[in-house]
């Protein structure tokens, strides 16, 4: 075995950055715990000249994992996108008891391959899950936050890991519309994921015409992700805990305490209070070099409500019209 494989099963010091299904190989990158905590995105953006990467066949990875290996509870933060999931992940980091995995790129590869009907993907996903749950000494759990675009895999992930728990993070339709209309790059994000979300709604027997405006696209996106969360709740029951991000900011200590208890992460009241009042709330979670705060977020949303009142109302009417003929949509409104 190479040096990578000899230690692969014992910790997350080698991170699976990329999965190549055609070659049946995984690109591993050297990472320490501080690297994981600093990373908002575990994708190509973390690669650098200072980090050595090496491709390894999946067969050799599975051989290494077949031996004695480190295993920690693996939990998930699923979310609708742009609803504070990175902040929640960073707040959990502050317990110093969790290894965070934020938006691992191989999960997107797997999700897109499932959409194409690629065979034997459960085996590859199982390999990734075994890699993700290794952790480091001192970690009580690993908490994986996928991209919103891979939320559709939530039922499968929680079925494959029956002990795993999940948080389902979201906001109201009105708040989501205001958020997306306020965000400068929302059109790029919404258009990139729009076709898959429309296809997902179709699989749920909800047929929608292609949105013709940004507010319709945002409304459709919220509907797809919210119904996906509802489906997950029906599959796994109390293992999935719903959290409204706006409500969370209003009662941060209480919500954070509930989330940590849900994940089985021990943290006393004083520590939770310190985290809730700590520096994570003063920085933009995806780019901590920038200042941000709940107050600034509220100001931006209120500005969007003032600038785009007709668009927000039109987006809500679009949802209400759809709900009139689709009981599943009506149930979440």
C-alpha positions as CSV (number, residue, x, y, z in Angstrom):
1,X,0.0,0.0,0.0
2,X,1.1,3.6,-0.6
3,X,1.5,5.9,2.3
4,X,-1.9,7.4,1.6
5,X,-3.6,4.0,1.8
6,X,-1.8,2.9,4.9
7,X,-3.3,5.7,7.0
8,X,-6.5,6.2,5.0
9,X,-8.8,4.4,7.3
10,X,-7.6,6.0,10.5
11,X,-8.5,9.7,10.1
12,X,-9.7,12.4,7.7
13,X,-6.2,13.6,7.0
14,X,-6.6,12.6,3.4
15,X,-9.8,14.3,2.0
16,X,-11.6,12.8,-1.0
17,X,-11.7,16.0,-3.1
18,X,-13.0,14.5,-6.4
19,X,-14.6,11.3,-7.7
20,X,-14.0,10.3,-11.3
21,X,-16.7,7.7,-12.1
22,X,-15.2,7.0,-15.5
23,X,-11.8,6.0,-14.1
24,X,-13.4,4.7,-10.9
25,X,-10.8,6.7,-8.9
26,X,-10.8,9.3,-6.1
27,X,-8.4,12.3,-5.8
28,X,-7.2,12.7,-2.2
29,X,-5.9,15.9,-0.8
30,X,-3.9,16.3,2.5
31,X,-6.1,18.2,5.0
32,X,-5.7,18.8,8.8
33,X,-8.6,19.7,11.1
34,X,-7.9,23.5,10.8
35,X,-8.2,23.2,7.0
36,X,-11.6,21.7,7.3
37,X,-12.8,24.3,9.7
38,X,-11.5,27.1,7.5
39,X,-13.2,25.8,4.3
40,X,-16.6,27.0,3.3
41,X,-16.6,24.8,0.2
42,X,-14.8,21.5,0.0
43,X,-14.4,21.6,-3.8
44,X,-11.8,22.7,-6.3
45,X,-11.3,26.0,-4.4
46,X,-9.4,24.3,-1.6
47,X,-6.7,22.9,-4.0
48,X,-3.4,24.8,-4.0
49,X,0.3,24.4,-4.7
50,X,0.8,23.8,-0.9
51,X,-1.5,20.7,-0.9
52,X,-0.4,17.5,-2.6
53,X,-3.1,15.5,-4.3
54,X,-3.0,11.9,-5.5
55,X,-5.5,9.8,-7.5
56,X,-6.2,6.4,-6.0
57,X,-8.4,3.6,-7.5
58,X,-11.7,3.0,-5.7
59,X,-10.7,-0.7,-5.4
60,X,-7.6,0.3,-3.4
61,X,-9.7,2.7,-1.2
62,X,-12.1,-0.1,-0.4
63,X,-9.3,-2.4,0.4
64,X,-7.9,0.1,2.9
65,X,-11.3,0.7,4.4
66,X,-11.9,-3.0,4.8
67,X,-9.4,-3.0,7.6
68,X,-9.9,-1.5,11.1
69,X,-10.9,2.1,10.7
70,X,-11.9,5.1,12.6
71,X,-15.7,5.7,12.6
72,X,-17.7,8.6,14.1
73,X,-21.4,9.4,14.0
74,X,-22.2,11.2,10.7
75,X,-25.0,13.8,10.7
76,X,-26.3,16.2,8.0
77,X,-27.5,19.8,7.6
78,X,-29.8,19.8,4.6
79,X,-31.1,23.2,3.4
80,X,-32.9,25.1,0.6
81,X,-29.9,27.3,-0.3
82,X,-29.2,30.8,0.9
83,X,-30.9,30.1,4.3
84,X,-28.0,30.3,6.7
85,X,-26.6,26.7,6.5
86,X,-23.0,27.8,6.5
87,X,-23.5,29.9,9.6
88,X,-25.2,27.1,11.4
89,X,-22.3,24.8,10.4
90,X,-19.7,27.3,11.7
91,X,-21.6,27.8,15.0
92,X,-21.5,24.0,15.5
93,X,-17.7,24.2,14.8
94,X,-17.3,26.4,17.8
95,X,-18.0,23.5,20.1
96,X,-14.6,22.1,19.1
97,X,-16.2,18.7,19.1
98,X,-17.2,18.3,15.4
99,X,-15.5,17.9,12.1
100,X,-17.4,20.0,9.5
101,X,-17.7,18.9,5.9
102,X,-19.1,21.8,3.9
103,X,-20.3,21.1,0.4
104,X,-18.1,18.1,-0.6
105,X,-17.8,18.0,-4.3
106,X,-18.1,14.2,-4.8
107,X,-21.7,14.3,-3.5
108,X,-22.6,16.6,-6.4
109,X,-21.0,14.1,-8.8
110,X,-23.0,11.3,-7.3
111,X,-26.3,13.3,-7.4
112,X,-25.8,14.1,-11.1
113,X,-24.9,10.5,-11.9
114,X,-28.1,9.2,-10.2
115,X,-30.0,11.6,-12.4
116,X,-28.4,10.1,-15.5
117,X,-29.1,6.5,-14.3
118,X,-25.5,5.5,-13.9
119,X,-25.5,2.0,-12.4
120,X,-23.9,0.8,-9.1
121,X,-23.8,4.2,-7.5
122,X,-25.0,3.0,-4.1
123,X,-21.6,1.2,-3.9
124,X,-19.7,4.4,-4.7
125,X,-21.8,6.4,-2.3
126,X,-21.2,3.9,0.5
127,X,-17.4,4.3,-0.1
128,X,-17.8,8.1,0.2
129,X,-19.8,7.8,3.4
130,X,-17.2,5.6,5.0
131,X,-14.6,8.2,4.1
132,X,-16.6,11.1,5.4
133,X,-17.3,9.5,8.8
134,X,-13.6,9.0,9.8
135,X,-12.9,12.3,11.6
136,X,-10.0,13.1,13.8
137,X,-9.1,12.4,17.5
138,X,-11.3,14.5,19.7
139,X,-14.2,14.7,17.2
140,X,-17.5,13.5,18.7
141,X,-19.2,13.5,15.3
142,X,-18.9,14.6,11.7
143,X,-21.5,17.0,10.4
144,X,-21.8,17.2,6.6
145,X,-23.5,20.1,5.0
146,X,-24.3,19.3,1.3
147,X,-25.0,21.9,-1.3
148,X,-28.7,22.6,-1.7
149,X,-28.5,21.0,-5.2
150,X,-27.8,17.6,-3.6
151,X,-30.6,17.8,-1.0
152,X,-32.6,15.4,-3.2
153,X,-30.2,12.6,-2.0
154,X,-31.3,13.2,1.7
155,X,-33.7,10.2,1.9
156,X,-31.0,7.9,0.4
157,X,-28.2,9.2,2.7
158,X,-30.3,8.8,5.8
159,X,-31.5,5.4,4.8
160,X,-27.9,4.2,4.2
161,X,-26.9,5.6,7.6
162,X,-29.9,4.7,9.8
163,X,-28.2,6.2,12.9
164,X,-27.7,9.6,11.2
165,X,-29.7,12.6,12.1
166,X,-30.4,15.7,10.1
167,X,-31.4,19.3,10.4
168,X,-33.7,20.7,7.6
169,X,-33.0,24.4,7.3
170,X,-35.3,26.7,5.5
171,X,-37.2,30.0,5.6
172,X,-40.8,31.0,4.6
173,X,-41.6,31.5,0.9
174,X,-41.8,35.3,1.4
175,X,-38.4,35.4,3.1
176,X,-36.8,33.2,0.4
177,X,-38.1,35.5,-2.3
178,X,-36.8,38.6,-0.6
179,X,-33.4,36.8,-0.1
180,X,-33.0,35.8,-3.7
181,X,-34.2,39.2,-5.0
182,X,-31.6,40.9,-2.7
183,X,-28.7,38.7,-3.7
184,X,-26.6,40.1,-6.5
185,X,-25.7,36.7,-8.1
186,X,-29.0,34.9,-7.4
187,X,-30.0,34.7,-11.1
188,X,-26.8,32.7,-11.9
189,X,-27.5,30.3,-9.0
190,X,-31.2,29.9,-9.7
191,X,-30.8,29.3,-13.4
192,X,-28.0,26.8,-12.8
193,X,-30.2,24.6,-10.6
194,X,-33.6,25.4,-12.2
195,X,-33.8,22.5,-14.7
196,X,-33.1,19.9,-12.1
197,X,-35.5,21.4,-9.7
198,X,-38.2,21.4,-12.3
199,X,-37.5,17.8,-13.1
200,X,-37.7,17.0,-9.4
201,X,-41.1,18.6,-9.1
202,X,-42.2,16.6,-12.1
203,X,-41.2,13.4,-10.4
204,X,-43.4,14.5,-7.5
205,X,-46.3,14.8,-9.9
206,X,-46.2,18.6,-9.9
207,X,-45.9,20.0,-13.4
208,X,-44.8,23.6,-13.8
209,X,-44.1,25.6,-16.8
210,X,-40.7,27.1,-17.2
211,X,-40.4,30.2,-15.1
212,X,-40.3,33.4,-17.1
213,X,-39.0,35.7,-14.4
214,X,-36.6,35.7,-11.5
215,X,-39.3,35.7,-8.9
216,X,-41.0,32.7,-10.5
217,X,-37.7,30.9,-10.6
218,X,-37.2,31.7,-7.0
219,X,-40.7,30.5,-6.0
220,X,-40.2,27.3,-8.0
221,X,-36.9,26.7,-6.3
222,X,-38.3,27.2,-2.8
223,X,-41.1,24.8,-3.7
224,X,-38.8,22.1,-4.9
225,X,-36.5,22.2,-1.9
226,X,-39.3,22.5,0.6
227,X,-41.2,19.5,-0.8
228,X,-37.9,17.6,-0.8
229,X,-37.5,18.3,2.9
230,X,-41.1,17.3,3.5
231,X,-40.5,14.0,1.7
232,X,-37.4,13.5,3.9
233,X,-39.5,14.1,7.0
234,X,-41.9,11.4,6.0
235,X,-39.1,8.9,5.3
236,X,-37.1,9.4,8.5
237,X,-39.5,11.0,11.0
238,X,-38.0,12.5,14.1
239,X,-34.4,11.9,12.8
240,X,-34.9,15.1,10.8
241,X,-35.5,18.3,12.7
242,X,-36.9,21.3,10.9
243,X,-35.3,24.7,11.6
244,X,-36.5,28.0,10.3
245,X,-33.5,30.3,9.9
246,X,-35.3,33.5,10.6
247,X,-36.7,32.0,13.9
248,X,-33.3,30.7,14.7
249,X,-31.8,34.1,14.6
250,X,-34.5,35.4,17.0
251,X,-33.7,32.7,19.6
252,X,-30.2,31.6,18.7
253,X,-29.2,30.0,22.0
254,X,-32.3,27.9,22.3
255,X,-32.2,26.7,18.7
256,X,-28.4,26.0,18.8
257,X,-28.9,24.0,22.0
258,X,-31.7,22.0,20.3
259,X,-29.5,21.3,17.2
260,X,-26.6,20.1,19.3
261,X,-28.8,17.9,21.4
262,X,-30.4,16.5,18.2
263,X,-26.9,15.6,16.9
264,X,-25.9,14.2,20.3
265,X,-23.1,16.8,20.8
266,X,-22.5,17.6,24.5
267,X,-22.3,21.3,25.2
268,X,-23.3,23.1,28.5
269,X,-25.5,26.2,28.6
270,X,-22.6,28.5,29.2
271,X,-20.7,27.3,26.2
272,X,-23.8,27.5,24.0
273,X,-24.4,31.1,25.2
274,X,-20.8,32.0,24.4
275,X,-21.1,30.5,20.9
276,X,-24.3,32.4,20.3
277,X,-22.7,35.7,21.2
278,X,-19.3,34.9,19.6
279,X,-17.5,36.2,16.5
280,X,-19.1,33.8,14.0
281,X,-22.2,36.1,13.9
282,X,-20.1,39.1,12.9
283,X,-18.6,37.6,9.7
284,X,-20.0,36.4,6.4
285,X,-19.9,32.6,6.8
286,X,-18.9,31.8,3.2
287,X,-16.2,34.4,3.2
288,X,-15.2,35.3,6.8
289,X,-12.9,38.1,5.7
290,X,-16.1,40.1,5.1
291,X,-18.2,41.6,7.9
292,X,-21.8,40.5,8.2
293,X,-24.4,40.2,10.9
294,X,-28.1,39.3,11.5
295,X,-28.9,43.0,11.6
296,X,-27.3,43.6,8.2
297,X,-29.1,40.6,6.8
298,X,-32.4,42.0,8.2
299,X,-31.6,45.4,6.6
300,X,-30.9,43.8,3.2
301,X,-34.1,41.8,3.3
302,X,-36.2,44.8,4.3
303,X,-34.6,46.8,1.5
304,X,-35.5,44.0,-1.0
305,X,-39.1,44.1,0.3
306,X,-39.2,47.9,-0.3
307,X,-37.6,47.6,-3.8
308,X,-39.4,44.5,-5.1
309,X,-42.9,44.4,-3.4
310,X,-44.7,43.5,-6.6
311,X,-42.2,40.8,-7.5
312,X,-42.5,39.2,-4.0
313,X,-46.3,39.3,-4.2
314,X,-46.3,37.9,-7.7
315,X,-44.0,35.0,-6.5
316,X,-46.4,34.2,-3.7
317,X,-49.3,34.3,-6.1
318,X,-47.5,31.9,-8.4
319,X,-47.2,29.5,-5.4
320,X,-50.8,30.0,-4.4
321,X,-52.1,29.3,-7.9
322,X,-50.1,26.1,-8.0
323,X,-51.3,25.1,-4.6
324,X,-54.9,25.4,-5.8
325,X,-54.4,22.3,-7.9
326,X,-51.7,20.4,-6.1
327,X,-52.4,19.3,-2.5
328,X,-48.7,18.7,-1.7
329,X,-47.9,22.3,-2.5
330,X,-51.0,23.5,-0.6
331,X,-49.8,21.6,2.5
332,X,-46.5,23.5,2.8
333,X,-48.1,26.9,2.3
